[in-house]
């Protein structure tokens, strides 16, 4: 999306109007644009609504969303989590915190990552 004042407010208001909660959100500036990764419950409906409103949706992907209550505030816990996934030969390409004390992980092989985490 365009990297300009108010565009994120527009997106949030559009989703709110349709009762879609952004459970997680990560934005990265890229020149005159921004790339967003949004966690929502219904990705197909969200994609449709955003495209109808003029936003570009480049992809929908599954991610791992974990409760980090047992990890938060413990030195090295994030490294241990990442090591389990790395040792399985899986790359973490997206990572950020989301609402309700959760962490979002985008990986290149979700099945192998879930197995490595014992999920």
C-alpha positions, 0 to 999 in steps of 0.5 A: 500500500502507499506509504502516506499519512492516514492509509493505515487508518483507512485500512483499519476503518475498512476492516472495522466496518466489516467487523474484521479484527487485526489480531496481528500486524507488522508493517515494513516501509519499502520506498514509497510503499509499505508491505503489511502482514496482517493476521485475521480470522477469515483471510478470504473475506478480508482479501476480498474486502481489501481488494474491493476498497483498492488495496493490493493483496499479494498473498495469503499464507498460513503462519504459526501463532503461538502463545508466548506466556511461558517464553516472555521475559526469559533470557534465551527462550526466543533463541531456543524456539528459533533453534528448534525450527532451524534445526529442522531445516526450516527458515523463519522469514517473518516474526512479530508479536501479536495481541494477547501475548502471542508471536507470529512466525512465517516459515518456509515449511509450516509442517516441518516447523510444527513438528519441530515445535511438537505441535 
